């Protein structure tokens, strides 16, 4: 039947996405934690509601993140924004709101009008119901709610059931991070418990999921591990019902039992139903099993469950598939041609995301309400459409640009490396007496130590002095990474101590220049945890540079970029301190613990000045102008991490690209001194009422598990810098999307930015 007009594939038949998994935020540990914290009466009440279907999920086959990406890679290219079709075993399977409702049991009808009712207090002021539930707590995490249920903070059944359903909705159906919080609007809705339980949460999480899937560019889907919001587990359940032979087949070696990257919060261990991933892939390849294109075709839904969409597009090709499915037509893989080959996809340079400024000036990934703009052609674009001829001239072949730039740098790469190194030296000064860094102040002499009065000459602040520059350096260029990089730990010390040249084995190109600076970040470099091994001087004759000094210089340049960048007319509310800050602070902990009262401990003036930014004209004021403070440092000379201090939430978030080196418990023990001392230090350095009134209680410590991991700790230093950039611009979502294979390209851009900073 060659005349059939069926959709084409997004990814060619027989090919798989290059990513390893699809990242989701709804975790079974949250669901199990809620269930284990409730008594039988509370369980039955929820089971009798539209949310009751969720309580059966722990008894279903375990979610497979790799199979989720496997299915998304088998999508067909359709125009409908509210459904997807995936080809499994040669048969297209529909995943629409109808199928979602059938496998989850969630309410998926049209959105009702939610009345806004507020109770009046004695002074005539509105009292939010959120305050009744959580008092004065402003940011309540779902894990906190589960703990409240488990410890029976209240025995009021009306409050406990509201805690439970709020945790189900915000923690399992609608999370947008790995540490979800209770949404205040949802807390207000829960005042009317009946309306809350019957609200179409299923439609809302399905719409969130479709938006998340449809907004992904084809190149992202084909080459990376993508993140999807909403309840993507339902797609796996639909395919299992469409092809029941997956779970009926023999148990293979490749099975999925549980999400191994999670820390359990369950009270009682559960017997997990394994998902037979190996069998699922074998059946798909052989195409010999029966698959229903539309599950339960004869089931009639309750008229109240209107699963239609008022703005749904018309796609004749989808209508053809539906008609053929109803006729019992036998599909096969050959009927769905086209699609890209992931290994041949050229990934465009990742652009800085520009979205609306949220509370506090923080820039986050765009999360528009409603669905994404419709694509009338139904074709998923891999590049932005060129709207006019004038715009088309800026679409440059990046490979050609890279070759052109390599040619321009061929004769002057030594000069560029020397210029960048000179900039490092100019911005990281070493006291000849004690080896401590001395901040530069407009090229003048500054005291190396207040008590000793020593002085050193500070080079001028002009970052780079490159002569014989080329006119083509006036454009900042993003470049793609090469296919591989050589960086051996054993030869780093030898490389650092040389003037860059032929002896380094560098090719005369941007790749060579970038790889030279990649080599400055070995895993065995000294860190801020201890003074041992810290480079104490700069060898001016050989232009050598200590590893931590290089790190501090890059951090200083990064801080300059983050503090001067503006998004939607507002600056990022972030700041960065150097690697010495944590080292100096931790050395004081033994004395801090011996103080009669922690609030009375007096920190040295140098630390207080570091927090206040004394002598730095561009330093912003914490709490009033800064919401996030980044503190990078190195564990045991081999484990670079960045601490993100969330000032508003009194929390320390550990950005760690080498989580296998330390357990969460070990991390919390190591960070405990900081969590206790930072609030006291901030109070002593108070420059505004918020700091002076800060509670002296320790900051909480979290380590996110969504951070991409580097395969070698050699890359951890640079990865730490780029995670700071990503978090400052887009929060944890941006960190999760920064892939280790981008390190080389981002290093080139960072070096290029430093080069261009000094070009007249």
C-alpha positions in Angstrom: 0.0 0.0 0.0 2.4 2.6 -1.3 -0.3 5.3 -1.5 -0.7 5.5 2.3 0.2 8.9 3.6 1.6 8.1 7.1 3.8 10.3 9.3 7.6 10.0 9.0 9.8 9.2 12.0 11.8 11.7 14.0 14.7 9.3 14.3 15.4 6.7 11.6 14.3 3.0 12.1 16.9 0.9 13.8 18.6 4.0 15.4 18.5 5.0 19.0 19.1 8.4 20.7 22.7 8.9 21.9 21.6 9.9 25.4 21.4 7.4 28.2 18.1 8.3 29.8 15.2 10.7 30.2 15.3 12.6 33.4 12.0 13.0 35.3 11.2 14.7 38.5 8.4 12.4 39.9 10.1 9.7 41.9 8.6 6.5 43.3 10.3 7.2 46.6 8.0 10.2 47.1 4.9 8.1 46.4 6.0 5.3 48.6 7.0 7.8 51.4 3.4 9.2 51.3 1.8 5.8 51.3 3.9 4.5 54.2 3.1 7.6 56.3 -0.7 7.2 56.2 -3.0 4.9 58.2 -5.6 2.6 56.6 -8.5 5.1 56.9 -6.5 7.8 55.1 -5.4 5.4 52.4 -9.0 4.3 51.8 -10.2 7.9 51.6 -7.6 8.7 48.9 -8.2 5.4 47.1 -11.8 6.3 46.7 -10.9 9.6 45.1 -9.7 10.3 41.5 -6.1 10.3 43.0 -6.6 6.7 44.1 -5.0 5.2 41.0 -1.6 6.5 42.1 -1.6 4.3 45.1 -1.4 1.2 42.8 1.7 2.5 41.0 4.2 0.8 43.4 2.7 -2.6 42.3 3.2 -1.9 38.6 6.5 -2.6 36.7 9.3 -0.2 37.7 9.9 2.9 35.7 12.8 2.7 33.3 14.4 6.0 32.4 16.3 4.4 29.5 13.2 2.9 28.1 11.5 6.2 28.3 14.1 7.8 26.1 14.0 4.7 23.9 10.2 5.3 23.3 10.6 9.1 22.8 13.2 8.2 20.1 10.5 6.3 18.2 8.1 9.2 17.8 6.4 10.0 14.6 6.4 13.6 13.3 2.8 14.8 13.7 1.1 18.2 13.9 -1.1 17.5 16.9 0.3 19.2 20.0 -1.7 17.2 22.5 -0.6 13.7 21.7 2.3 11.6 20.4 2.6 8.4 18.5 5.5 6.0 19.0 6.4 3.0 16.8 6.8 -0.2 18.8 7.4 -3.5 17.0 6.4 -1.9 13.7 3.1 -0.6 15.1 2.2 3.0 15.9 0.9 3.4 19.4 -1.2 6.4 20.4 -0.5 8.3 23.6 -3.1 10.9 24.1 -5.1 12.2 27.1 -7.5 9.4 26.6 -4.8 6.7 27.0 -3.3 8.7 29.9 -6.6 8.6 31.7 -7.1 4.9 31.1 -3.8 3.9 32.6 -3.7 6.3 35.6 -7.3 6.8 36.5 -6.7 10.5 37.2 -9.3 13.1 36.5 -8.6 14.5 33.0 -11.8 16.5 32.2 -11.9 20.2 31.4 -10.6 22.8 33.9 -13.3 24.2 36.2 -13.5 27.7 37.4 -11.8 27.8 40.8 -13.4 30.4 43.1 -11.0 32.5 45.2 -12.4 32.6 48.7 -10.5 34.1 51.6 -11.4 34.2 55.2 -11.3 37.4 57.1 -9.3 37.9 60.2 -10.2 40.0 63.2 -8.6 43.1 61.6 -10.4 42.5 58.3 -7.3 41.1 56.6 -7.4 38.0 54.4 -6.0 34.9 56.0 -4.5 32.4 53.5 -5.3 28.8 54.1 -1.6 28.1 53.5 -1.0 29.6 57.0 -3.5 27.3 58.6 -1.6 24.3 57.1 2.0 25.5 57.5 2.1 28.5 59.8 4.9 30.9 59.1 6.9 28.5 56.9 7.2 30.1 53.5 8.9 27.3 51.5 7.7 23.9 52.5 9.2 21.0 50.6 7.3 17.8 49.9 9.8 15.8 51.9 9.1 18.1 54.9 5.4 17.3 54.5 6.1 13.5 54.4 8.2 13.9 57.6 5.3 15.7 59.2 2.9 12.9 58.3 5.4 10.2 59.4 6.0 11.9 62.8 2.3 12.7 63.2 3.0 16.4 63.9 -0.8 16.8 64.0 -3.5 14.2 64.6 -6.2 16.3 63.0 -7.5 14.1 60.2 -8.7 17.0 58.1 -5.1 18.5 58.1 -3.4 15.2 57.6 -5.4 14.3 54.5 -4.7 17.7 53.0 -1.0 17.2 53.6 -1.2 13.9 51.9 -3.0 15.0 48.7 -0.9 18.1 48.4 2.2 15.9 48.6 0.8 13.6 45.9 0.0 16.5 43.5 3.0 18.7 44.0 5.5 15.9 44.8 4.5 13.3 42.3 2.2 14.7 39.6 3.6 18.2 39.1 7.1 18.5 40.4 9.5 20.8 38.4 12.6 19.9 40.4 14.2 17.0 42.3 13.2 18.8 45.6 9.6 19.9 44.9 7.8 22.3 47.2 4.2 22.8 48.0 2.6 25.3 45.7 0.8 28.0 47.7 -2.1 28.2 45.2 -2.6 24.5 45.5 -2.6 24.8 49.3 -5.4 27.4 49.0 -7.4 25.1 46.7 -7.2 22.3 49.3 -9.4 24.3 51.7 -12.3 22.8 49.7 -11.1 19.2 49.8 -13.9 17.9 47.5 -13.1 20.4 44.8 -9.4 19.7 45.2 -9.7 15.9 44.8 -12.0 16.2 41.7 -9.8 18.8 40.0 -8.4 17.5 36.7 -4.8 17.1 37.9 -4.4 14.4 35.3 -5.0 16.9 32.4 -2.6 19.4 34.1 0.3 16.9 34.4 -0.4 15.5 30.9 -0.3 19.1 29.4 2.9 19.8 31.3 4.4 16.6 29.8 3.3 17.3 26.2 4.7 20.8 26.4 8.0 19.4 27.7 8.2 16.8 25.0 7.1 19.0 22.1 9.5 21.9 22.9 12.5 19.6 22.6 14.5 20.2 19.4 15.2 17.1 17.4 18.9 17.5 17.9 18.4 17.4 21.6 16.2 14.3 21.5 18.7 12.5 19.2 21.9 13.3 21.0 21.4 14.0 24.7 19.6 12.8 27.8 16.6 15.0 27.9 14.5 16.2 30.9 10.7 15.8 30.7 8.2 17.2 33.3 4.9 15.6 34.0 4.0 11.9 34.5 6.0 10.3 31.7 5.7 6.9 33.5 2.2 6.8 31.9 3.8 6.4 28.5 5.5 3.2 29.6 2.2 1.9 31.1 0.4 2.5 27.8 3.1 0.6 25.8 2.9 -2.3 28.4 -0.9 -2.5 27.8 -0.5 -2.2 24.0 2.1 -5.0 24.0 1.5 -7.2 27.1 4.0 -9.7 25.9 6.8 -7.5 27.3 6.0 -8.5 30.8 4.8 -12.0 29.9 8.2 -12.9 28.3 11.1 -14.5 30.1 13.2 -12.6 32.6 16.4 -11.4 30.9 19.6 -10.1 32.3 18.6 -6.5 31.4 15.8 -5.6 33.9 14.9 -2.5 35.8 14.1 -2.9 39.5 14.2 0.6 41.0 15.6 4.0 40.6 19.1 3.3 41.9 20.1 7.0 42.0 17.6 7.9 44.7 18.0 8.0 48.5 15.1 6.1 49.9 12.8 7.9 52.4 10.5 4.8 52.6 9.6 3.5 56.1 9.3 -0.1 54.9 11.3 -1.7 52.0 9.0 -2.7 49.1 9.1 -5.6 46.7 9.6 -4.0 43.4 8.0 -5.4 40.2 10.9 -5.5 37.7 10.4 -4.1 34.2 11.8 -6.5 31.6 13.7 -4.0 29.6 15.8 -6.6 27.6 12.6 -8.4 26.6 11.0 -5.1 25.5 13.9 -4.3 23.2 14.0 -7.9 21.7 10.3 -7.8 20.9 10.6 -4.4 19.3 13.5 -5.6 17.1 11.8 -8.8 16.0 8.4 -7.1 15.3 6.6 -10.5 15.9 4.4 -9.6 18.8 0.9 -8.3 18.8 0.6 -4.6 19.5 -2.6 -2.6 19.9 -2.3 0.9 18.2 -5.0 2.2 20.5 -5.5 0.5 23.9 -8.9 -0.5 25.0 -10.7 0.7 21.8 -14.1 -0.4 23.0 -14.0 1.4 26.4 -16.4 4.3 26.6 -15.4 7.1 29.0 -17.7 8.9 31.4 -19.1 12.0 29.7 -17.8 14.1 32.6 -14.3 13.0 31.5 -14.1 15.2 28.4 -10.6 14.4 27.1 -10.9 16.5 24.0 -9.0 19.8 23.3 -10.7 22.9 22.0 -7.7 23.9 20.0 -6.5 20.6 18.7 -5.0 20.6 15.3 -6.2 18.5 12.3 -3.6 16.1 11.0 -4.9 13.9 8.1 -2.0 11.5 8.6 -3.0 10.8 12.2 -6.6 10.4 11.0 -5.4 7.8 8.6 -3.6 5.9 11.3 -6.7 5.9 13.5 -8.9 4.7 10.7 -6.5 1.9 9.8 -6.2 0.9 13.5 -10.0 0.6 13.8 -10.0 -1.6 10.7 -7.4 -4.0 12.3 -4.8 -3.0 9.7 -1.3 -4.7 10.0 1.4 -2.0 10.2 5.1 -2.6 9.7 8.3 -0.5 10.1 8.7 0.1 6.4 5.5 2.2 6.4 7.3 4.9 8.5 10.3 6.1 6.7 12.5 9.1 7.2 14.1 10.3 10.4 17.6 11.5 11.4 20.6 9.3 12.3 21.7 10.6 15.8 25.4 9.9 15.2 25.3 12.2 12.1 23.4 15.1 13.8 25.4 18.3 14.0 24.5 19.9 17.3 24.2 23.6 17.1 26.0 25.7 19.8 23.9 26.1 22.9 22.6 29.6 23.3 22.1 31.5 26.5 18.5 31.2 27.5 16.6 34.5 28.0 13.5 34.2 29.9 11.3 36.4 32.2 12.9 37.6 35.4 11.4 35.9 38.3 11.3 37.0 42.0 14.5 38.5 43.1 15.8 39.0 39.6 16.7 35.3 39.3 16.6 34.1 35.7 15.2 30.7 35.2 14.2 28.5 32.3 11.0 29.7 30.6 7.9 27.9 32.0 5.1 29.5 30.1 1.5 28.6 31.1 -0.4 26.7 28.4 1.0 24.9 25.4 3.8 25.9 23.1 3.0 27.8 19.9 1.6 25.5 17.3 3.6 24.4 14.3 1.2 24.4 11.3 3.5 22.2 9.2 3.8 19.5 11.9 7.6 19.3 11.2 9.9 19.6 14.2 12.5 22.1 13.3 16.2 21.6 14.3 17.0 25.3 13.7 15.2 28.5 14.0 13.3 29.6 11.0 14.8 32.5 9.1 12.1 35.1 8.8 13.7 37.4 6.2 16.8 37.8 4.0 18.5 40.3 6.4 18.4 37.7 9.2 19.7 34.9 7.0 23.1 36.5 6.6 23.9 35.8 10.3 23.6 32.1 9.9 27.2 31.1 9.7 28.6 27.7 9.2 30.4 27.2 12.5 32.8 24.6 11.2 33.9 27.1 8.5 34.2 29.7 11.2 36.3 27.4 13.3 38.7 26.6 10.4 38.9 30.3 9.5 39.7 31.2 13.1 42.3 28.4 13.4 44.0 29.9 10.4 44.0 33.3 11.9 45.6 32.0 15.1 48.1 29.8 13.4 51.0 32.2 13.8 50.0 33.8 17.1 48.7 31.1 19.4 51.8 31.4 21.7 51.2 35.1 22.0 47.5 34.5 22.9 48.4 31.9 25.6 51.0 34.2 27.0 48.5 37.0 27.0 45.9 34.9 28.9 48.5 33.7 31.3 49.6 37.3 31.9 46.0 38.2 32.6 45.9 35.3 35.2 49.0 36.7 36.9 47.7 40.2 36.8 44.5 39.1 38.5 45.9 36.7 41.1 48.7 38.2 43.2 50.8 36.4 45.6 52.4 37.9 48.7 56.1 37.1 48.7 56.0 36.6 52.5 53.1 34.3 53.2 51.9 33.1 49.8 48.4 34.5 50.3 46.5 36.2 47.5 46.3 40.0 47.6 43.4 41.7 45.8 44.3 44.1 43.0 43.1 47.6 43.3 43.4 49.6 40.0 47.1 48.7 39.5 48.3 50.3 42.7 50.3 48.9 45.6 48.2 47.3 48.3 49.1 45.8 51.6 49.9 42.1 51.5 49.0 41.7 55.2 47.4 44.3 57.4 49.4 43.4 60.4 52.8 43.2 58.7 52.5 46.1 56.2 54.2 44.3 53.4 53.4 45.5 49.9 53.6 44.1 46.4 53.3 45.8 43.1 50.0 45.0 41.4 50.0 44.8 37.6 47.5 47.1 35.8 44.0 45.8 35.4 43.9 45.8 31.6 43.4 42.1 31.2 45.3 41.3 28.0 47.9 43.0 25.9 47.9 41.4 22.5 49.7 43.0 19.7 49.3 42.3 16.0 45.7 41.4 16.5 43.4 40.7 13.6 40.2 42.6 12.6 38.2 39.4 12.8 38.6 39.1 16.6 35.7 41.6 17.1 33.1 38.8 17.3 32.6 36.3 20.1 32.3 32.9 18.6 30.8 29.7 19.9 32.7 26.6 18.7 31.9 22.9 18.9 34.1 20.5 20.8 36.5 18.1 19.0 35.7 14.4 19.1 38.3 13.7 21.8 40.7 15.4 24.2 44.0 14.3 25.6 44.7 15.3 29.2 46.9 13.1 31.4 47.3 13.8 35.1 50.8 12.6 35.3 52.2 15.3 33.0 50.3 18.3 34.3 53.0 19.7 36.5 55.5 19.6 33.6 53.1 21.3 31.3 52.2 24.1 33.7 55.8 25.0 34.3 56.6 25.6 30.7 56.0 28.5 28.4 53.4 27.2 25.9 55.2 26.2 22.7 56.1 23.4 20.5 57.3 21.4 23.4 53.7 21.1 24.6 52.7 19.3 21.5 49.8 21.7 20.8 48.4 22.2 17.4 48.3 25.9 16.4 44.6 26.2 16.8 41.8 27.2 19.2 41.6 23.5 20.1 45.3 23.6 21.1 44.8 26.7 23.1 41.8 25.4 24.9 43.4 22.0 25.6 46.4 23.9 27.2 44.0 25.5 29.7 42.1 22.3 30.2 45.4 20.8 31.3 45.6 23.3 34.2 42.8 21.5 36.1 44.1 18.0 37.1 42.3 16.0 39.7 45.3 16.0 42.0 45.6 19.8 42.2 45.6 21.3 45.6 42.4 22.5 47.2 41.0 24.8 49.7 40.3 22.1 52.3 43.9 22.1 53.5 47.0 24.2 53.0 49.2 21.3 51.9 50.1 21.4 48.3 48.8 24.9 47.7 50.9 26.8 45.2 52.5 29.7 47.0 54.2 31.6 44.3 54.4 32.3 40.6 57.5 31.6 38.7 57.9 34.7 36.6 60.7 33.3 34.6 58.8 30.4 33.3 55.3 32.0 33.4 54.2 29.1 35.6 51.0 29.4 37.6 49.6 27.6 40.6 46.5 25.5 40.0 44.3 27.2 42.6 45.5 30.6 41.3 44.4 29.7 37.9 41.1 28.6 39.3 40.7 31.8 41.2 41.6 33.8 38.1 39.0 32.0 36.1 36.4 32.5 38.9 37.2 36.2 39.0 36.7 36.5 35.3 33.5 34.4 35.5 32.3 36.6 38.4 32.9 39.7 36.2 30.8 38.1 33.4 27.9 37.2 35.8 27.9 40.5 37.6 27.9 42.6 34.4 25.5 40.5 32.4 22.0 41.8 32.2 18.8 39.9 31.4 15.7 41.8 30.6 17.4 44.9 31.9 18.2 43.4 35.3 21.5 42.0 36.6 21.8 38.4 37.8 21.5 38.3 41.6 24.6 36.2 42.2 28.1 36.6 43.4 31.2 34.4 43.6 34.0 34.1 46.2 37.4 32.6 45.6 38.7 29.1 46.6 40.5 30.5 49.7 37.4 31.6 51.5 36.2 28.1 52.6 39.8 27.1 53.5 40.2 30.1 55.8 36.7 29.7 57.3 37.1 25.9 58.0 40.4 26.5 59.8 38.5 28.5 62.4 36.0 25.7 63.2 37.9 24.2 66.2 38.0 27.6 67.9 34.3 28.2 66.8 33.2 25.0 68.6 34.9 26.1 71.8 33.2 29.4 72.0 30.7 29.6 74.9 28.0 30.9 72.5 28.4 30.6 68.8 26.8 34.1 68.3 29.7 35.6 70.4 32.5 34.1 68.2 34.4 36.9 66.5 35.6 36.2 62.9 38.8 37.8 61.6 38.5 41.1 59.8 39.7 39.5 56.6 36.8 37.1 56.4 34.3 39.8 57.3 35.8 42.0 54.6 35.6 39.2 52.1 31.9 38.8 52.7 31.3 42.6 52.6 33.5 43.0 49.5 35.7 45.6 51.0 38.0 47.2 48.4 36.0 45.8 45.5 33.9 48.4 43.7 31.7 45.9 41.8 30.7 43.8 44.8 27.0 43.5 45.4 25.4 43.4 48.8 24.3 40.0 50.1 20.5 39.4 50.6 19.4 42.8 49.1 21.3 42.4 45.8 22.4 38.8 45.9 20.3 35.7 46.3 22.9 33.1 45.5 26.5 33.0 46.6 28.9 30.5 45.0 31.8 29.0 47.0 34.0 26.6 45.0 36.6 24.5 46.7 38.4 21.2 46.4 38.1 18.1 48.6 41.3 16.2 49.3 43.2 17.5 46.3 41.0 15.6 43.8 37.3 16.5 44.2 36.2 20.0 43.0 32.7 21.1 43.9 30.8 24.3 44.1 28.6 25.3 47.1 25.6 27.4 46.1 24.4 29.2 49.2 20.7 30.0 48.8 20.5 33.1 51.0 16.7 33.3 50.9 16.1 29.7 51.9 19.1 29.4 54.3 20.3 26.4 52.3 23.6 25.1 50.9 23.3 23.3 47.6 26.3 21.1 46.6 27.0 21.2 42.9 29.0 18.0 42.5 30.0 16.3 39.2 31.8 13.5 41.1 29.1 12.2 43.5 30.7 8.7 43.5 33.7 10.1 45.5 31.6 10.9 48.6 28.3 9.7 50.0 25.6 12.2 50.9 26.2 11.5 54.6 29.9 12.2 54.2 29.2 15.4 52.3 26.9 16.7 55.1 29.5 15.9 57.7 32.2 17.8 55.7 29.9 20.8 55.1 28.6 21.0 58.7 31.2 23.5 59.8 30.2 25.8 57.0 26.5 25.4 57.7 27.0 26.4 61.3 29.5 29.3 60.8 28.1 31.0 57.7 24.9 32.4 59.5 27.1 33.8 62.3 29.6 35.3 59.9 26.8 36.9 57.8 25.4 38.5 61.0 28.8 39.9 61.9 29.2 41.2 58.3 25.8 42.7 58.3 25.3 45.6 56.0 21.5 45.6 56.0 18.7 44.7 58.4 18.2 41.3 56.7 21.7 40.2 57.6 21.7 41.6 61.1 18.4 39.8 61.8 19.5 36.5 60.3 18.7 33.5 62.6 21.9 31.8 64.0 20.6 28.4 63.1 22.7 26.2 60.8 21.9 26.2 57.0 20.5 23.0 55.6 22.7 21.0 53.2 21.5 19.4 50.0 23.4 17.7 47.2 21.5 17.5 43.9 21.5 14.2 42.1 20.5 15.8 38.8 24.1 17.1 38.1 25.7 15.4 35.1 28.7 13.4 36.1 32.2 13.7 34.6 33.9 10.4 33.7 37.2 11.6 35.0 38.0 13.9 38.0 40.4 15.6 35.7 37.5 17.6 34.3 35.9 18.5 37.6 37.6 21.9 38.0 36.3 23.3 34.7 33.0 21.5 35.2 32.6 23.3 38.5 33.1 26.7 36.9 30.5 25.9 34.1 28.0 24.6 36.7 28.3 27.9 38.4 27.6 29.7 35.1 24.7 27.4 34.4 23.1 27.7 37.8 23.4 31.5 37.8 21.7 31.7 34.5 19.1 29.0 34.7 19.0 27.3 38.1 19.2 23.5 38.6 17.4 22.9 35.3 20.3 24.5 33.4 22.8 22.5 35.5 21.0 19.3 34.6 21.2 20.1 30.9 25.0 21.0 30.9 26.7 17.9 29.5 30.3 16.9 30.2 30.9 16.7 26.5 30.3 20.4 26.3 33.4 21.2 28.5 35.7 21.5 25.6 33.5 23.8 23.7 32.8 26.0 26.7 36.5 26.1 27.5 37.1 27.5 24.1 34.4 30.1 24.6 35.8 31.1 28.0 39.3 31.4 26.6 37.9 33.4 23.7 36.1 35.7 26.0 39.2 36.4 27.9 41.1 37.0 24.7 38.5 39.4 23.4 38.3 41.2 26.7 41.8 42.5 26.0 41.5 43.3 22.3 41.2 47.1 21.7 
